[in-house]
Amino acid sequence: MWRALIKRRYGVDVPLTPDFACLMMVAVKLSREAGMPKEDNRIDGAGYFECAQMCIEFEKKSGERP
């Protein structure tokens, strides 16, 4: 969805990998944490980092993106 939004708005087709999508979600949680600190933001942010790591490990093992 992000790729389609970026392409529609800016006319640029940017490939977004699964691990990078996870990092973008970490950025969302960081933004929320800066505005209103909550434990949920920190827990979710850690979870998104773990998801990014899982994507990277999957790609290394299988040679393909999840």
VOGUZA-254691 format. One record per residue: x, y negated, z of N, C-alpha, C, O, CB in turn. Coordinates in Angstrom, 2 decimals. Atoms other than C-alpha are relative to their C-alpha. Glycine has a CB too. Layout:
N
ATOM     n.X     n.Y     n.Z    ca.X    ca.Y    ca.Z     c.X     c.Y     c.Z     o.X     o.Y     o.Z    cb.X    cb.Y    cb.Z
ATOM       X       Y       Z       X       Y       Z       X       Y       Z       X       Y       Z       X       Y       Z
...
This chain:
66
ATOM     n.X     n.Y     n.Z    ca.X    ca.Y    ca.Z     c.X     c.Y     c.Z     o.X     o.Y     o.Z    cb.X    cb.Y    cb.Z
ATOM    0.82    1.19    0.00    0.00    0.00    0.00    0.87   -1.26    0.00    0.58   -2.22   -0.72   -0.94    0.01    1.20
ATOM   -0.87    1.18   -0.03    2.81   -2.45    0.84    0.60   -0.26   -1.36    0.69   -1.41   -1.80    1.11    0.18    1.04
ATOM   -0.61    0.15    1.33    4.43   -1.80   -2.51   -0.98   -0.67   -0.96   -0.60   -1.58   -1.71    0.44    1.37   -0.56
ATOM    1.02    0.58    0.88    1.18   -2.61   -4.32   -0.26   -1.47    0.35   -0.42   -2.30   -0.54   -1.31    0.80    0.09
ATOM    0.23    1.39   -0.42    0.65   -5.78   -2.27    1.15   -0.90   -0.44    0.92   -2.01   -0.93   -0.16   -0.07    1.53
ATOM   -1.17    0.79    0.41    4.19   -7.00   -2.94    0.00   -0.22   -1.51    0.26   -1.32   -1.99    1.31    0.69    0.43
ATOM    0.02    0.11    1.46    3.86   -6.27   -6.65   -1.08   -0.98   -0.46   -0.84   -1.80   -1.35   -0.23    1.37   -0.64
ATOM    1.10    0.89    0.41    0.51   -8.05   -6.91    0.31   -1.46    0.34    0.06   -2.35   -0.46   -1.30    0.42    0.68
ATOM   -0.26    1.37   -0.44    1.62  -11.12   -4.95    1.20   -0.62   -0.70    1.14   -1.77   -1.14    0.23   -0.02    1.50
ATOM   -1.26    0.57    0.49    5.17  -11.53   -6.26    0.42    0.48   -1.38    1.40   -0.01   -1.95    1.08    0.31    0.97
ATOM   -0.33   -0.51    1.32    5.19   -9.58   -9.51    1.28    0.82   -0.04    1.90    0.96   -1.10    0.10   -1.12   -0.96
ATOM   -1.23   -0.78   -0.11    8.10   -7.46   -8.30   -0.36    1.39    0.53   -1.02    1.52    1.56    1.05   -0.70    0.92
ATOM    0.25   -1.37   -0.45    7.95   -3.68   -8.03    1.19    0.45    0.84    2.25    0.77    0.30   -0.24    0.95   -1.21
ATOM   -1.07   -0.35   -0.93   10.02   -2.84   -4.97   -0.27    1.40    0.55   -1.28    1.61    1.23    0.11   -1.04    1.15
ATOM    0.21   -1.33   -0.57   10.42    0.84   -4.12    0.22   -0.03    1.51    1.26   -0.49    1.98    0.94    1.03   -0.66
ATOM   -0.09   -0.03   -1.45    9.76    1.31   -0.42    0.07    1.46    0.45   -0.85    2.24    0.20   -1.20   -0.73    0.67
ATOM   -0.18   -1.37   -0.46   11.09    4.49    1.13   -0.77    0.22    1.30   -1.07   -0.73    2.01    1.50    0.31    0.19
ATOM    0.73   -0.28   -1.24    9.27    6.24    3.98    0.73   -0.50    1.25    0.10   -1.05    2.15   -0.24    1.48    0.12
ATOM   -0.73    0.47   -1.18   12.05    5.44    6.46   -0.04   -1.52    0.11   -0.09   -2.06    1.21    1.46    0.48   -0.05
ATOM    0.08    1.46   -0.04   11.95    1.76    5.47   -1.39   -0.46    0.43   -1.53   -1.48    1.11    0.36   -0.58   -1.38
ATOM    1.36    0.32   -0.44    8.17    1.71    5.94   -0.09    0.10    1.52   -0.75   -0.72    2.17   -1.04    0.94   -0.67
ATOM   -0.03   -0.12   -1.46    8.78    2.93    9.49    0.68   -1.21    0.63    0.22   -1.73    1.65    0.73    1.29    0.42
ATOM   -0.70    1.17   -0.53   11.25    0.09   10.04   -0.86   -1.26   -0.11   -0.79   -2.14    0.75    1.32   -0.21   -0.74
ATOM    0.92    1.14    0.13    8.66   -2.39    8.77   -1.02    0.02    1.14   -1.41   -1.03    1.65   -0.72    0.03   -1.37
ATOM    0.93   -0.10   -1.13    6.28   -1.08   11.43    0.69   -0.37    1.32    0.07   -0.95    2.20   -0.57    1.43    0.09
ATOM   -0.76    0.45   -1.17    9.02   -1.57   14.04    0.00   -1.52    0.04   -0.16   -2.11    1.11    1.46    0.55   -0.05
ATOM    0.00    1.47    0.06    9.18   -5.19   12.87   -1.34   -0.57    0.45   -1.39   -1.59    1.13    0.31   -0.47   -1.43
ATOM    1.33    0.44   -0.45    5.42   -5.53   13.40   -0.07    0.06    1.52   -0.54   -0.87    2.17   -1.12    0.88   -0.63
ATOM    0.04   -0.16   -1.46    5.80   -4.22   16.94    0.91   -1.02    0.69    0.57   -1.53    1.76    0.42    1.42    0.40
ATOM   -0.88    1.02   -0.57    8.75   -6.57   17.60   -0.68   -1.37    0.00   -0.57   -2.13    0.96    1.31   -0.08   -0.79
ATOM    0.71    1.27    0.09    6.66   -9.50   16.43   -1.07   -0.10    1.09   -1.22   -1.13    1.74   -0.64   -0.16   -1.38
ATOM    1.04   -0.01   -1.04    3.81   -8.51   18.73    0.62   -0.13    1.39    0.11   -0.84    2.25   -0.83    1.29   -0.08
ATOM   -0.67    0.04   -1.30    6.22   -7.98   21.62    0.50   -1.41    0.32    0.45   -1.84    1.47    1.16    1.00    0.03
ATOM   -0.49    1.37   -0.21    7.70  -11.46   21.14   -1.13   -0.93    0.40   -0.94   -1.86    1.19    0.68   -0.52   -1.27
ATOM    1.15    0.86   -0.30    4.23  -13.00   21.30   -0.72    0.37    1.27   -1.16   -0.51    2.02   -0.95    0.04   -1.13
ATOM    0.71   -0.46   -1.19    2.67  -10.87   24.02    0.59    1.35    0.42    0.14    2.39   -0.05   -1.54    0.11   -0.27
ATOM   -0.65   -1.24   -0.43    4.88   -8.31   25.76   -1.00    0.99    0.60   -1.77    0.66    1.50    1.09   -0.32    1.00
ATOM    0.84   -1.08   -0.52    3.10   -5.01   26.36    0.77    1.31   -0.16    1.52    1.50   -1.11   -1.38    0.07   -0.74
ATOM   -0.66   -1.31    0.06    4.33   -1.51   27.09   -0.33    0.73   -1.30    0.53    1.40   -1.87   -0.42    0.85    1.20
ATOM    0.43   -0.67    1.22    2.34   -0.24   24.10    0.89   -0.37   -1.20    1.22    0.49   -2.02   -1.45   -0.35   -0.31
ATOM   -0.87    0.44    1.10    4.48   -2.31   21.71    1.34    0.74    0.04    1.83    1.19   -0.99    0.24   -1.51    0.07
ATOM   -1.31   -0.65   -0.15    7.69   -0.80   23.09   -0.08    1.50   -0.26    0.81    2.08   -0.87    0.55   -0.27    1.39
ATOM    0.18   -1.44    0.24    6.36    2.75   23.07   -0.20    0.27   -1.49    0.44    1.16   -2.06   -1.22    0.54    0.81
ATOM    0.24   -0.18    1.43    5.05    2.42   19.52    1.25   -0.28   -0.82    1.55    0.45   -1.77   -1.14   -0.91   -0.47
ATOM   -1.23    0.32    0.72    8.28    0.77   18.34    0.99    1.14    0.06    1.61    1.49   -0.94    0.63   -1.27    0.58
ATOM   -0.89   -1.16   -0.14   10.31    3.66   19.72   -0.49    1.16   -0.87    0.31    1.87   -1.48    0.09    0.45    1.48
ATOM    0.57   -1.06    0.83    7.94    6.07   17.98    0.26   -0.22   -1.48    0.55    0.73   -2.20   -1.49    0.10    0.24
ATOM   -0.27    0.30    1.41    8.37    4.32   14.65    1.48    0.20   -0.34    1.81    0.64   -1.44   -0.42   -1.44   -0.34
ATOM   -1.42   -0.29    0.21   12.16    4.48   15.04    0.22    1.51   -0.13    0.99    1.95   -0.98    0.86   -0.57    1.16
ATOM   -0.12   -1.46    0.07   11.83    8.22   15.68   -0.53    0.52   -1.34    0.07    1.41   -1.94   -0.76    0.67    1.16
ATOM    0.55   -0.39    1.31    9.64    8.58   12.57    1.00   -0.30   -1.12    1.17    0.50   -2.04   -1.33   -0.72   -0.28
ATOM   -1.01    0.34    1.01   12.31    6.79   10.53    1.12    1.03    0.00    1.57    1.46   -1.05    0.57   -1.42    0.26
ATOM   -1.06   -1.00   -0.12   14.93    9.21   11.84   -0.45    1.34   -0.58    0.32    2.01   -1.26    0.41    0.17    1.46
ATOM    0.53   -1.25    0.55   12.72   12.18   10.97   -0.02   -0.03   -1.52    0.31    0.97   -2.17   -1.43    0.26    0.54
ATOM    0.00    0.14    1.46   12.33   10.88    7.41    1.40    0.15   -0.56    1.61    0.83   -1.57   -0.59   -1.37   -0.42
ATOM   -1.39   -0.07    0.44   16.09   10.46    7.06    0.52    1.44    0.09    1.18    1.92   -0.83    0.89   -0.94    0.84
ATOM   -0.45   -1.39   -0.17   16.77   13.96    8.42   -0.65    0.92   -1.03    0.01    1.81   -1.57   -0.31    0.49    1.41
ATOM    0.69   -0.81    1.01   14.15   15.48    6.11    0.66   -0.17   -1.36    0.89    0.81   -2.07   -1.49   -0.39   -0.08
ATOM   -0.63    0.27    1.30   15.73   13.80    3.11    1.38    0.65   -0.10    1.73    1.20   -1.14    0.11   -1.51   -0.23
ATOM   -1.33   -0.62    0.01   19.20   15.02    4.08   -0.08    1.51   -0.19    0.70    2.09   -0.95    0.74   -0.32    1.31
ATOM    0.14   -1.46    0.07   18.03   18.62    4.50   -0.56    0.47   -1.34   -0.08    1.44   -1.91   -0.88    0.49    1.11
ATOM    0.72   -0.48    1.19   15.74   18.87    1.49    0.48   -0.64   -1.29    0.27   -0.09   -2.38   -1.46   -0.27    0.17
ATOM   -0.41    0.71    1.20   17.28   16.36   -0.89   -1.13   -0.76   -0.65   -0.98   -1.27   -1.76    0.58    0.96   -0.98
ATOM    1.13    0.75    0.54   13.88   14.76   -1.41   -0.64   -0.85    1.09   -0.46   -0.59    2.28   -1.06    0.95   -0.62
ATOM    0.68    0.89   -0.95   11.84   12.03    0.20   -1.28    0.66    0.50   -1.95    1.37   -0.25   -0.32   -1.37   -0.66
ATOM    1.25   -0.57   -0.54    8.98   13.03    2.52   -1.22   -0.65   -0.61   -2.35   -0.29   -0.27   -0.06   -0.15    1.51
